[in-house]
Amino acid sequence: MKKRIDVNKVRLGMFISEIECSWLASPFPSHRFKVRSDKQIEKLKQYSAFVTIDTRKGLDIKDEPAGCVQQKALSESETERTTEAGKAVRADIAEARVASDRDRASALHKRSYSVLSNVMQDVRLGRSLDTGSVQKVVHELTESVIADRNALLYLSQLQNKGSDLAQKSVNVCILTLVFAKHIGIPRKKIFALGTGALLHDLGMLQVPTDILQKPQKLTLGELALVRKHPEWGRDILSASGGIPDEVLEIVLQHQECVDGSGYPGGLEGRDIGLFARMLAITSVYEALTRERCYEKAMPPTAALQFLYNNRGRYFDARLVEKFIQALGVYPPGCLVETSDGDVGVVVSQSDQESLRPRLMLVLDAGLAPYLPARMLNLSSFTADQLSIIRALDPTDPRISKQLDEVLRNCEQHS
C-alpha cells in the first residue's frame, strides 16, 4: 500500500516509492529505494516536503523500529557511508572508462567514414580501389569490436540516419563484426567478412542517385537497375585485383534469400555462403533502423522482430537467433523508457545482464531534456527499484525534437 507522508515522518526501514522533486535536481540515482541511513533521511528533507512510501516493501508510519533495530541501523550507518563512498569511486572510474571508450570509438567511426567516402569517390571517378586504406579500416574496426563491441554499436545506431552510402557501409561492417565475434568466427576469417561487409554495396555507385533517393515506389525498370548492384560491385572489386574470392562471394550473394526469392542468382539455403547469409541479416537490420527517403526508421526491437518473423523465409533461421543473441534484447543505441518515466539511450550491456544495461538518460518523465545527459547503470539497482519497461520509437514526434537537442549537445562535448 502506498502512502503520501510528511518527509519528517520518514524512518529507517521505510521504502520510498516517490520523491516530490525533479529527478534532475535530486541527489538520488533512483526515486525508489529503501531508507537505510540517516544521511538519506537528511537529504530527503533537503529536497522534498512530502514523499510516498510503499508499506508492502518497507515499514509503515506506525511500525517504529525497536531500539535494538535502531541501534543496529545506527551502527550500520558507518558501514553504509563507507560502502557508498566505495561504490561512488568505482562508479566514477567505470564512467570515465565508458566515456574514454566512447571517445576512441567516435574517432574511429569518423575516420572509417572519411576513408570509405574517399574510396567511393575514387571509384565514382574511375580510379583504382585503394585496397590498403580499406584493409586498415577493417583491421581497426575488427580490433575495436573484439576489445569492446558496445561503443561502436552505440555510435553506429545514433549515426544511422540518411542515405549516405559510406555511413551505411561502415555501420553494416560494425554490426557484422559484432555478429561474427558472437558466433566465434576465427579472426583470420573475420577480416574477410569485415572487408565484404564494408564493400558490399559498392555496386550502388553505378545506380543513378535520383533512383536511390526516390521517395516513391520504384518502377520495374528502376528496380531492375538496383538489383544489378551485387554484380556491379563484384565486377568493380574483380577489376581492382588482389581481392580474395571469399570477399567477392559475399558482395555478390548478400541479397540472396534462403527461400530462393533473392537476387541475382535466386540461390537457396546453404547454396548461399555463410558470410553472405550473415550479411543479409545485418544489412537488412541496418536498413530498417535507418531513416530512409521512403520509410521511417524502426526501433531496434521492432527490426529484430521483423528478422525473427521472417527467419526461414528470407533469412537463415538459426543465424537470426544468433544475431538477436549478439545484440541483446535492448541493443546499444536503443531508446527505452524506465520505470521512473525517464527516457534513455542504451550505451552498453553485458552478456550476463542484458536486461539491465547502462543508459544515457536524455529526457525526464516530463520529456524535458537532460542537459547534459546523465549516465545510469541499471545493474546497480534491483528490478524492483528500477528497470526498463519498454522500447520507444525515436521518430515519435513527442520526443524526437528534444532527443535531437540532447544528442547534438553530446556530440558538441565529445
N, C-alpha and C positions, 0 to 999 in steps of 0.2 A: 504494500500500500504506500502511495506517495503522499507526503505532507509538505506544505509550504510553511516554514518556520522562521522566526527571527534568528538572525545569524548568531546572536548572543546565547542562544539555547543549544548551539552545536556542541556536541560532546565527542570524546574519543569513542570509536566503535560505530559511529553513525555512517551510513552510506549516502554520500551526496550524489544526487542524480541531475541537479541543475543549479547553476550559479547565475544570479541575475546581473550579469555584466557582460560586455562584449568579450568574445573569446580572444580577440586581438589584444585587448588591454589586460587580459587575465594572465597571471603568472603560472597558472596551472596548464600542463600539456593536455589535460582532459578535464571536462566538467563533470565527470562521473568517476568517483573513487571513494574508497573507504578512508575515513579520518583516522590516522594512526599517530599523529604527533600534535603537540601544542603549537608548533610552528605553522602547521597547516591551518589551524583554527585562527591564529592571529592574521594570517594572510587573507583568509576568508572575510574577516571583519574589516579589512582594509579595502576590499573590492566590492562587497555586496552587503546590502542591508537585510536581504532575505535569501534563503536557499530552499531547495526542495530536497527532502530526504526520502529514501526508499526503505521502509521498515522491513521489507522481505529480505533485504541484503545486509541490514545492519540494525543497530539499536534504535528504539523509539525514544521519544522525549521522556516517557515515564520509566524507561529501563536504564536507570543510572547505574554505571559500573560500580561494583563493590569496591571497598577500599583497597583490597589486595590487588584487584584488577587495575585500579587507578595507579597504584604504586608500581605495578609491573609495567604499565604503559609509560610511566614517567622514566623508569629505569631503561626502558627500551628506546626512549626518545634520543638518547645519545647515540645509540647504535644506529637509529634511523637517520640521524643527521650525518653520521659517518658514511653510511651506505648511500644516502642520497648524494653526498659530495662525490663519492667514488663513481656513482652512475653518471653524474653530470660531467666529470672529467672524461670518462670513457665515451660518452655521447659526443662531446666536443671533438675528441680525436677521430671518432668514426665519421662525424660530419665533415671534418676537414679532409679526410681521406676521400669521401664521396665527391666533395667539391673539386679536389685535385684530379681525380679520375675523370670527372665530367669535363674539366678544362682541357685535359690532354685529348680526350675523345673528340671534343669540339674542334680542336686544332687539326686533328687527323681527318675528321669528316670534311672540313673546309678544304684541306689540302688535297684530299682524294677527289673531291668535286672539281676543283680547279684543274687538276691534271687530266681528268677524264674529259672535261669540257674542251681542253686544248687538243686532246687526242681526236675527239669527234670533229672538231673544226678542221683538223688536218685531213681527215677522211672526206669531209664535205668538199674540200678544195682539191681532192685528188692526190694528196701527198701520201707517202707510205706510213703505215701504222707504227707508232713509237712503242714497240713491244717492251723496251726497257723500263719506260715510265709505268706502263701497265703492270709489269711484274713487281715493281717496287710498291705500288699501291696495294696490290693483292697481298703481298708479303706483310706489309704494315697492318692492314686490316685483319689478316689472319692472326698475327701475333697479339693484337689488341683483344680480339674476341676470345682467344684461348686464355689470356690472362684474366679478363673480366668482360662478360658479354653485356652487362647491364647498361653501361654508359653509352655505348654505341647504339644499342637497341632503342634506348630512350631518345637519343638525338634523331635517329632515323625516323621515328614516329612523329616527333614535333616538327621536323622539317619536311614532312611528307605532304607538301602542298604544290598544286600547279602541275604543269605538263612538261617541265624541264627534263629532258631525256637523261642527262648526266646525273642529276639528282636522283631520279628514279632508279637508275642503274646502280649507283652506289648503295642505295637503301636495299635493293634486292640482293646485292652481294653480301651485305651485313646479315640480313635475315638468313641467307643460305649458309653462311659460315657458322652462325649460331646453331642452325639445324644440324649441320654436319658434325659439329663438336658434340652435340647432344647424343647422336646415334653412334658415335665412335668411329667416324671415318678417319683413317690414318692421315697424319699430317701431310705426307707426300701427295696423297690423293686430294686432300682438301685444297691444295694450291691450284690444281687443275680445275676443280669445281668452282673455286672462287674466281678464276680467270673467265670461265664460261659464263658465270653469273654477271660479272662486271660488263662483259661484252655481248650479252645475249641479244640485246635489241639494237645492235649496230646497224642492222639492215633497215631499221626505221628511218635512217638518214636518207634513204632513197625514196621514201614516201613523201609526197608534197605536203608542206606544212598546213595548207588550208584543209586537207583531209584529216590530218592528225588533230587539228583544233576545231573541227566542225562539231557544233553542239547538237545538230540534228542527226537522225539515223542515217548511216551511210547507204549509198546506192550499192547495187550488186557489183558494179564496176569498181567503185571505190573500195569496197570490201575485198575484192579480188586483188587489188594492189597491196592492201595492208597484209593480206595473207601470203604475200611473196617475201615478206621481210626475213623469215628464218633462212631462206635460201640465199637471199642477197647478203645477209650477214655472214653466212658460211663462205660465200664467194669472196667477200672483202678480206676475210681472215686468211683464206687459202692463198690469195694473191700476195698477201704480205709475207708469207713464208715463215717457217720456224714455229708455227702454231701446232701443238700436238693434236692428233686425230681425236683424242678424248674431248678436247675443248670444242672442236668443230662439230662433234656429235651433239654436244649439249646445246649449242647455238641452233643447230638445225632442228632438233627434236623438242624444244621447250614448249611448243604449242600443241603437241600431241596429247590426246586424251586416252585413258586406259580402255574406254569403250569403243575406240576407233573413230570417234567423231571429230578428232582434231586434225591439224594440218602441219606440214604439207603432205605427209605420207599416209595419213589415215592408219597409223600403227596402233596396235592393241597391246594391252597388258605389258608383259616383260619383253616384248619386242622393242619397247621404248627403254633406253638406257636408264639405269638407276639415277644418275645425276640429273638427267632431263626430267624424270618423274619428280624429283625433289624440287627442281626449278619451276616446274609447272605449278606447284603449291605455293612457293614463296613469291613468285611474280604475281600470281592472282591475289594473294593476301595483300601485297604491297599496293596493287591497283585498287582494291576495294577500300583500303583505308586512306587512300589519297583522293583529294578533291580533284575531279576531272571536269573538263568543259561541258560534258554531257550528263554528269551524275555527281551527286554529293558523296562525300566520304562516309563510309560506315564506321561505327565504333569498332575497335579491335575485337571485342567479344562477338559482335554480330558477324564480322568477317570470318572468325573461327567457326561460328555456327554454320555459315554458308559452306565452308570447306567440308565440315563434318556431314552436312546434309547431302553433299554430292560426292562423298567417298564411294569408290567402286564404280562411279559413273564417269566423271571427268578425271578424278584423282585416285591414285593408289591408296586404298583404304587404310592399310597398315601405316603407310608413311604419313597420312593425315593425322592419325592418332599420335604418332611420334612427334609431329610438328607442334600439335597442341600441347603436348607434354613439355616440349622445348621452350615454348613461350610462357606457359603457365596460364591460369585462369584469368589473371589480370596482367597482361603483358606490359613491360615498360613503355610509357607513353600513353597508356590507357587513362581516360578521365573517369574518376569514380566519386561517389558520394559516401561520406562516412556516417555512422550512426549519430554523430553530433550535428549533422547537417552541413558540414564543411565539404567543399569540393577540392579535390586534389588530383595531381598527375602522378601516376606510378613511376618512380625513379629507378628502383631496383627491387629485386626479390631474391630469396634463397630457395633452393630446391626443397629444403626442409619445411619452410613456412610460406608456401606460395600464396596462401590466402591472407597473409599479414606482411605485405611489402612495405618498403619505405616510400613515403609520399612527399611531394612538394605541394603544400596547401596553397591554393591560388584564390579561392573565394570563400567567404564565411557563410554561415547559414542564411544570412540575408542577401547573399550574392554580391556583397561588396568585396572589391579586390583586396587581397593581402599584398601590400607594397611596403617592403619587399615580401616575396613569397616566404612561407615558413616550412621548414622541414619537420617531418613527423615519422617516426619509426613505429609501425603498428605492432611489431613483435615485442615492444616494451610494455604492451598492455594485454590484458586478458580479453577474450572475445566479449565478455560481459561489459567490460569497461569501454572498449572502442573497437569498431570493426567496419568493414566495407559492407554497405547494404545493396549497392547496385552500380553498374557501369552507366556512364552518361554519354550522350551524343554531343560531341564538341561543336557541331553546327547548330545546335538548339539556339534560336535567337535570344532566349532569355539569358544565356550565359556566354555566347560566342564573343560579343564585344568586350566584356570585362576580361574574359580569358586572354584575348589577344593583347590587351593592355598589360596584363601581368607578364606574359611571355616576352613581349617587347622589352619590358623592364629587365627581365632576367638576361636577355641577350646583350643589353647595353652594359650590364655589370659582369658579364662572363669574360 
